Amino acid sequence: MLKSHRITFIAAVAALFLSTTAFAAEEPAKKEETAEAVIVGNPPADSPFGKLKIGMSYEEVIAIVGKPTNQHDFCTGKHRIPFYFGDDRARTEAFFKGMGKLDFYGADGGFWGKCGMQKILGLVYIEYDPKATGELPK
């Protein structure tokens, strides 16, 4: 009796696996989501912001523009999606007096509601503003 239940269970698991595998094979391959790159304003070529390129690492950017006046980390909301494994789960905003704001995307390293920037991956947003105060927005 126990042997027949085991065989039935194995057959059911195999059928479930084969049906989900066939369904997954029918879906078109999805392109991995990445953060959308944006440049606001026209930084002069000779300014530090004018030397930046979307996708640069945090270390490369800081080597060019220097330490930010203020910095703020936050989660994008994608950190709450249970099976989202993309890289745009957290952001870092860096504010520079007299230059503007830069946003970096990254991984939060958390799961199930835990939030906090663990790894900054790249520059995705440049906002040039020569009148920027460098203060965090209120």
SELOTOR-123598 format. One record per residue: residue in one letter; x, y, z of N, C-alpha, C, O, CB in turn; residue number from 0. Coordinates in pm, whole numbers, plus 50000, padded with zeros to 5 digits. Atoms other than C-alpha are relative to their C-alpha. Glycine has a CB too. Example, Ala and Ser with C-alpha at 12.3 -4.5 7.8 and 13.67 -1.06 7.14 Angstrom:
{r 'a',{50089,49881,50000},{51230,49550,50780},{50090,50120,50000},{50194,50118,50066},{49901,50003,50125},0},
{r 's',{49918,49881,49994},{51367,49894,50714},{49923,50109,50073},{49974,50220,50090},{50041,50046,49858},1},
END
This chain:
{r 'm',{50082,49881,50000},{50000,50000,50000},{50087,50126,50000},{50062,50219,49923},{49907,50000,50120},0},
{r 'l',{49911,49884,49991},{50277,50244,50095},{50076,50020,49870},{50100,50134,49828},{50098,49982,50115},1},
{r 'k',{49927,49992,50126},{50463,50161,49774},{49913,50064,49890},{49964,50144,49811},{50047,49860,49956},2},
{r 's',{50087,49942,50102},{50162,50251,49556},{49980,50150,50022},{49971,50225,49926},{49863,49929,49999},3},
{r 'h',{50011,49856,49971},{50124,50589,49734},{50128,50073,49958},{50122,50185,49906},{49972,50023,50151},4},
{r 'r',{49873,49939,50038},{50493,50660,49676},{50010,50015,49849},{50055,50117,49799},{50117,49916,50053},5},
{r 'i',{49997,49996,50146},{50463,50577,49306},{49903,50106,49949},{49935,50180,49856},{49965,49862,49939},6},
{r 't',{50098,49898,50038},{50150,50794,49277},{50057,50140,50024},{50043,50229,49940},{49868,49981,50078},7},
{r 'f',{49940,49871,49967},{50329,51082,49449},{50110,50037,49899},{50114,50150,49851},{50058,49997,50143},8},
{r 'i',{49892,49974,50096},{50634,51052,49222},{49943,50032,49862},{49994,50121,49794},{50095,49878,49991},9},
{r 'a',{50063,49973,50130},{50411,51040,48913},{49938,50139,49998},{49947,50210,49898},{49893,49893,49969},10},
{r 'a',{50062,49867,49993},{50223,51352,49027},{50107,50109,49995},{50088,50209,49925},{49917,50014,50129},11},
{r 'v',{49891,49901,50003},{50548,51543,49090},{50060,50008,49860},{50088,50118,49812},{50110,49964,50104},12},
{r 'a',{49944,50001,50135},{50685,51437,48750},{49906,50069,49902},{49951,50145,49816},{50027,49856,49953},13},
{r 'a',{50097,49935,50088},{50363,51547,48576},{49999,50150,50021},{49993,50227,49925},{49859,49944,50023},14},
{r 'l',{49995,49857,49970},{50374,51883,48753},{50126,50063,49944},{50120,50172,49886},{49992,50022,50152},15},
{r 'f',{49874,49948,50053},{50739,51932,48659},{49995,50012,49849},{50037,50114,49793},{50116,49910,50041},16},
{r 'l',{50007,49998,50147},{50678,51845,48294},{49904,50106,49950},{49931,50170,49849},{49958,49864,49947},17},
{r 's',{50095,49898,50045},{50374,52074,48268},{50055,50140,50020},{50035,50226,49935},{49867,49985,50074},18},
{r 't',{49943,49866,49979},{50556,52374,48420},{50119,50022,49909},{50141,50135,49866},{50042,50020,50146},19},
{r 't',{49887,49986,50091},{50865,52308,48208},{49950,50032,49860},{50009,50115,49791},{50085,49873,49999},20},
{r 'a',{50056,49973,50132},{50652,52302,47892},{49945,50141,49993},{49961,50208,49891},{49891,49898,49965},21},
{r 'f',{50055,49864,49997},{50478,52625,47995},{50113,50102,49995},{50104,50201,49922},{49914,50021,50125},22},
{r 'a',{49888,49907,49997},{50808,52798,48069},{50070,50006,49865},{50121,50111,49826},{50100,49961,50109},23},
{r 'a',{49933,50002,50129},{50949,52691,47733},{49924,50082,49896},{49983,50131,49801},{50016,49856,49952},24},
{r 'e',{50080,49926,50095},{50660,52862,47553},{50014,50151,50015},{49993,50225,49919},{49855,49961,50014},25},
{r 'e',{49987,49857,49979},{50724,53203,47709},{50123,50053,49929},{50227,49987,49929},{50007,50032,50150},26},
{r 'p',{49882,49942,50062},{50956,53432,47514},{50100,50042,50106},{50062,50078,50218},{49962,50120,49910},27},
{r 'a',{49896,49960,49906},{51287,53509,47679},{49987,50149,50030},{49975,50232,49940},{50141,49969,49943},28},
{r 'k',{50014,49861,49959},{51262,53830,47881},{50137,50062,50017},{50230,49999,50068},{49918,50011,50130},29},
{r 'k',{49877,49925,49982},{51533,54090,47873},{50008,50043,50146},{49908,50091,50201},{50007,50122,49904},30},
{r 'e',{49986,49962,49861},{51670,54155,48222},{49979,50150,50017},{50032,50230,49940},{50137,49959,50054},31},
{r 'e',{50027,49859,49976},{51543,54483,48365},{50124,50068,50057},{50195,50012,50141},{49881,50016,50096},32},
{r 't',{49895,49917,49943},{51797,54752,48433},{49942,50138,50024},{49837,50173,49970},{50125,50006,49908},33},
{r 'a',{50046,49866,49970},{51762,55102,48567},{50007,50086,49873},{50100,50073,49794},{50085,50063,50113},34},
{r 'e',{50005,49913,50117},{51665,55361,48306},{50093,50120,50023},{50084,50187,50125},{49854,50048,49972},35},
{r 'a',{49902,49892,49989},{51944,55614,48246},{49938,50133,49956},{49867,50139,49856},{50125,49969,49916},36},
{r 'v',{50055,49868,50029},{51856,55985,48249},{50107,50105,50024},{50183,50097,50121},{49874,50028,50087},37},
{r 'i',{49913,49883,49980},{52056,56307,48204},{49912,50123,49990},{49844,50143,49889},{50119,50004,49895},38},
{r 'v',{50079,49878,49997},{51890,56636,48301},{50096,50119,50002},{50191,50122,50081},{49904,50003,50124},39},
{r 'g',{49912,49884,50008},{52050,56968,48209},{50116,49975,49904},{50133,49864,49852},{50054,50035,50138},40},
{r 'n',{49884,50009,50089},{52360,57038,48001},{50126,50042,50073},{50164,50159,50069},{49978,50087,49874},41},
{r 'p',{49876,49963,49931},{52676,57024,48209},{50109,50037,49901},{50128,49968,49801},{50047,49886,50091},42},
{r 'p',{49889,49964,50088},{52968,57207,48048},{50105,49889,49996},{50127,49820,50096},{50065,50133,50047},43},
{r 'a',{49902,50108,50018},{53233,56970,47913},{50117,50011,50097},{50176,49910,50135},{50052,49999,49857},44},
{r 'd',{49886,49983,49910},{53499,57121,48141},{49962,49986,50148},{50050,49989,50234},{50063,50135,49977},45},
{r 's',{50041,50018,49860},{53290,57074,48460},{50012,49853,50037},{50014,49767,49950},{49853,50050,50021},46},
{r 'p',{49994,50141,49960},{53318,56756,48668},{49880,49918,49952},{49896,49803,49912},{50010,49990,50151},47},
{r 'f',{50119,50073,50045},{52959,56659,48579},{50006,49975,49849},{49947,49877,49801},{49872,50079,50035},48},
{r 'g',{49987,50018,50144},{53046,56700,48210},{50088,49883,49962},{50084,49837,49848},{50054,50124,49938},49},
{r 'k',{49909,50112,50025},{53305,56422,48241},{49939,49865,50037},{50000,49761,50016},{50127,50020,50077},50},
{r 'l',{50063,50124,49955},{53060,56166,48378},{49928,49929,49886},{49882,49991,49790},{49901,50030,50111},51},
{r 'k',{50070,50085,50097},{52911,55880,48178},{49907,49907,50076},{49944,49854,50181},{50101,49919,49911},52},
{r 'i',{50094,50093,49939},{52603,55674,48262},{50065,49861,50005},{50127,49817,49908},{49865,49996,49920},53},
{r 'g',{49944,50133,49982},{52710,55335,48398},{50131,49998,50077},{50179,49892,50116},{50021,49936,49866},54},
{r 'm',{49875,49995,49923},{53025,55456,48575},{49977,49950,50142},{49867,49963,50195},{50058,50143,50002},55},
{r 's',{50010,50048,49862},{53095,55301,48915},{50004,50119,50096},{50048,50228,50059},{50113,49899,50033},56},
{r 'y',{50000,49897,49898},{53055,55501,49234},{50143,50051,50024},{50164,50172,50037},{49940,49947,50133},57},
{r 'e',{49861,49962,49976},{53432,55501,49286},{50055,50088,49888},{50127,50185,49914},{50086,49875,50015},58},
{r 'e',{49956,49919,50114},{53498,55636,48935},{49941,50141,50007},{50010,50240,49981},{49960,49933,49867},59},
{r 'v',{50067,49869,49992},{53245,55917,48985},{50060,50084,50110},{50089,50202,50088},{49849,49982,50025},60},
{r 'i',{49944,49925,49888},{53382,56020,49325},{50142,50046,49969},{50183,50153,50014},{49998,49915,50129},61},
{r 'a',{49865,49960,50040},{53733,56028,49179},{49996,50125,49912},{50090,50205,49912},{50071,49885,49926},62},
{r 'i',{50012,49884,50090},{53608,56287,48925},{49939,50120,50070},{49992,50231,50060},{49916,49963,49878},63},
{r 'v',{50073,49886,49944},{53362,56501,49122},{50029,50025,50147},{49993,50132,50198},{49852,49979,49983},64},
{r 'g',{49973,49983,49858},{53480,56453,49480},{49887,49947,50086},{49787,49896,50035},{50025,50147,50031},65},
{r 'k',{50097,50050,49903},{53287,56365,49793},{49871,50082,49994},{49878,50205,49985},{50058,50002,50142},66},
{r 'p',{50125,49924,50005},{52915,56459,49789},{49978,50083,50126},{50028,50050,50234},{49883,49906,49981},67},
{r 't',{50037,49916,49887},{52782,56735,50012},{49906,49923,50092},{49920,49928,50214},{49934,50132,49953},68},
{r 'n',{50095,50086,49927},{52498,56501,50120},{49972,49876,49917},{49988,49875,49795},{49868,50076,50032},69},
{r 'q',{50031,50125,50068},{52396,56147,50039},{49882,49934,50069},{49867,49943,50191},{50123,49905,49997},70},
{r 'h',{50121,50063,49946},{52072,55950,50084},{49977,49868,49928},{49981,49863,49805},{49876,50094,49985},71},
{r 'd',{50030,50131,50056},{51994,55579,50030},{49852,49969,50020},{49793,50006,50121},{50088,49889,50064},72},
{r 'f',{50138,50044,49986},{51647,55435,49967},{49975,49879,49912},{50052,49851,49820},{49902,50115,49965},73},
{r 'c',{50039,50115,50081},{51475,55127,49827},{49899,50043,49895},{49820,50134,49918},{49942,49887,50088},74},
{r 't',{50087,49963,50112},{51290,55142,49495},{49862,49938,50010},{49774,49976,49933},{50063,49960,49870},75},
{r 'g',{50126,50072,49992},{51004,54918,49601},{50012,49861,49940},{49935,49771,49973},{49890,50077,49930},76},
{r 'k',{49979,50131,50061},{51134,54630,49392},{50054,49900,50103},{50050,49779,50081},{50095,50010,49880},77},
{r 'h',{49948,50090,49896},{51292,54491,49710},{49888,49920,50065},{49916,49820,50130},{50076,50080,50106},78},
{r 'r',{50114,50073,49941},{50941,54381,49818},{49940,49896,49904},{49851,49821,49942},{49892,50100,50040},79},
{r 'i',{50049,50100,50095},{50880,54173,49505},{50074,49870,50029},{50196,49864,50013},{50021,50046,49850},80},
{r 'p',{49933,50121,49952},{50951,53817,49625},{50099,49937,49904},{50204,49889,49947},{49898,49900,50034},81},
{r 'f',{49911,50069,50092},{51109,53683,49307},{50063,50095,49900},{50092,50055,49787},{49926,49891,49927},82},
{r 'y',{49928,49905,50084},{51266,53998,49162},{50146,49995,50041},{50180,50026,50155},{49942,50146,50012},83},
{r 'f',{49859,50012,49970},{51639,53942,49140},{50083,50098,49917},{50203,50079,49900},{50047,49857,49974},84},
{r 'g',{49930,49899,50078},{51729,54245,48928},{50087,50089,50088},{50088,50074,50211},{49900,50085,49923},85},
{r 'd',{49905,49917,49928},{51982,54507,49026},{49943,50132,50050},{50009,50199,50130},{50115,50028,49912},86},
{r 'd',{50052,49869,49963},{51755,54810,49071},{49910,49992,50123},{49797,50040,50120},{49924,50062,49884},87},
{r 'r',{50078,50016,49877},{51638,54726,49424},{50023,50116,50096},{49942,50136,50187},{50034,49868,50067},88},
{r 'a',{49969,49889,49911},{51798,55028,49593},{50067,50112,49921},{50124,50088,49814},{50090,49955,50118},89},
{r 'r',{49938,49884,50064},{51920,55376,49502},{50078,50080,50104},{50046,50079,50223},{49893,50090,49932},90},
{r 't',{49927,49902,49921},{52173,55622,49637},{49994,50132,49924},{50029,50138,49807},{50149,49955,50026},91},
{r 'e',{50000,49865,50057},{52122,55994,49572},{50117,50075,50063},{50130,50079,50185},{49863,50075,50026},92},
{r 'a',{49887,49921,49953},{52436,56206,49600},{49981,50144,49954},{49962,50170,49835},{50136,49942,49947},93},
{r 'f',{50024,49858,50029},{52396,56586,49619},{50132,50076,50010},{50209,50057,50104},{49895,50060,50099},94},
{r 'f',{49875,49926,50007},{52679,56823,49522},{49969,50149,49990},{49896,50193,49901},{50085,49953,49879},95},
{r 'k',{50023,49856,50001},{52681,57194,49602},{50060,50060,49872},{50176,50035,49839},{50062,50067,50127},96},
{r 'g',{49955,49932,50120},{52705,57402,49284},{50008,49912,49875},{50049,49959,49769},{50131,50060,50025},97},
{r 'm',{49994,50090,50117},{52681,57097,49056},{49868,49929,49973},{49827,49922,49858},{50108,49897,50020},98},
{r 'g',{50126,50070,50022},{52356,56904,49109},{49990,49870,50078},{50041,49858,50189},{49982,49972,49855},99},
{r 'k',{50030,50127,49933},{52249,56550,49192},{50033,49883,49909},{50017,49891,49787},{49851,49995,50042},100},
{r 'l',{49972,50124,50072},{52358,56200,49089},{49928,49886,50070},{49923,49881,50193},{50154,49971,49993},101},
{r 'd',{50063,50119,49944},{52165,55875,49137},{50076,49877,49953},{50115,49865,49837},{49850,49992,49959},102},
{r 'f',{49935,50128,50028},{52325,55532,49156},{49901,49889,50033},{49830,49897,50133},{50132,49984,50082},103},
{r 'y',{50085,50114,49970},{52135,55204,49136},{50085,49893,50066},{50207,49892,50053},{49931,49945,49873},104},
{r 'g',{49924,50105,49935},{52229,54903,49338},{49914,49890,50054},{49792,49888,50036},{50081,50058,50109},105},
{r 'a',{50066,50114,49938},{52142,54586,49520},{49990,50027,50149},{50084,50077,50211},{50077,49868,49971},106},
{r 'd',{50016,49976,49857},{52001,54603,49869},{50045,49882,50084},{50063,49896,50205},{49856,50031,50030},107},
{r 'g',{49952,50116,49925},{52113,54255,49967},{49897,49940,50093},{49924,49839,50158},{50121,50037,50078},108},
{r 'g',{50102,50048,49909},{51791,54208,50159},{49896,49916,49930},{49896,49903,49807},{49934,50116,50070},109},
{r 'f',{50109,50081,50053},{51489,53988,50114},{49885,50008,50098},{49907,50015,50219},{50044,49851,49976},110},
{r 'w',{50121,49995,49919},{51132,54002,50243},{49995,50124,50088},{49979,50115,50210},{49990,49878,50086},111},
{r 'g',{50024,49875,49931},{51116,54368,50337},{50122,50067,50056},{50114,50184,50095},{49906,49978,50109},112},
{r 'k',{49880,49936,49949},{51472,54432,50450},{50051,50096,49894},{50057,50062,49776},{50109,49894,50038},113},
{r 'c',{49957,49899,50096},{51602,54748,50290},{50126,50068,50049},{50140,50096,50169},{49889,50103,49974},114},
{r 'g',{49877,49928,49970},{51940,54915,50279},{50102,49972,49892},{50125,49856,49856},{50055,49960,50139},115},
{r 'm',{49904,50016,50109},{52199,54975,50009},{50119,49918,50047},{50186,49954,50145},{50047,50138,49948},116},
{r 'q',{49886,50085,49969},{52458,54699,50018},{50112,50014,49896},{50230,50006,49929},{49956,49856,50009},117},
{r 'k',{49900,49993,50106},{52630,54741,49684},{49953,50099,49894},{49850,50079,49830},{50026,49860,49938},118},
{r 'i',{50031,49902,50103},{52629,55046,49456},{50058,49949,49869},{50177,49919,49860},{50056,50143,50036},119},
{r 'l',{49957,50064,50125},{52644,54921,49097},{50033,50098,49888},{50126,50071,49811},{49893,49909,49953},120},
{r 'g',{49968,49911,50110},{52638,55219,48863},{49918,50128,49999},{49813,50136,50063},{49981,49929,49871},121},
{r 'l',{50064,49871,50014},{52542,55574,48776},{49886,49990,49899},{49906,49941,49788},{50102,50108,49956},122},
{r 'v',{50115,50006,50091},{52192,55605,48622},{49935,50135,49977},{49853,50148,49886},{49898,49904,50054},123},
{r 'y',{50070,49872,50010},{52090,55968,48669},{50097,50114,50029},{50167,50114,50130},{49879,50004,50097},124},
{r 'i',{49918,49881,49982},{52273,56298,48625},{49907,50120,49987},{49839,50135,49886},{50118,50007,49896},125},
{r 'e',{50080,49878,50004},{52098,56625,48710},{50095,50117,50026},{50137,50141,50140},{49883,49997,50106},126},
{r 'y',{49908,49887,49988},{52316,56927,48643},{49922,50125,50039},{49825,50162,49973},{50078,50024,49868},127},
{r 'd',{50062,49877,49953},{52219,57240,48838},{50106,50084,50071},{50140,50055,50186},{49878,49971,50095},128},
{r 'p',{49894,49920,49939},{52484,57506,48903},{49952,50077,50123},{50034,50128,50199},{50056,50097,49899},129},
{r 'k',{50054,49932,49881},{52251,57661,49166},{49967,49904,50114},{49908,49945,50214},{49876,50078,49962},130},
{r 'a',{50030,50101,49898},{52225,57340,49368},{50068,50034,50133},{50183,50076,50137},{50045,49860,49952},131},
{r 't',{49947,49971,49866},{52269,57384,49742},{50074,49883,50061},{50152,49899,50155},{49887,50040,50092},132},
{r 'g',{49935,50119,49945},{52385,57029,49803},{49924,49944,50119},{49966,49843,50176},{50142,50031,50042},133},
{r 'e',{50078,50047,49885},{52120,56988,50076},{49898,49895,49957},{49856,49891,49841},{49928,50118,50070},134},
{r 'l',{50104,50100,50026},{51876,56699,50100},{49866,50071,49982},{49839,50168,50053},{49992,49896,50115},135},
{r 'p',{50131,49939,50016},{51526,56785,49973},{49912,49974,50123},{49926,49872,50189},{49931,49947,49874},136},
{r 'k',{50086,50015,49881},{51263,56838,50243},{49865,49951,49962},{49780,49932,50049},{49988,50130,50075},137},
END
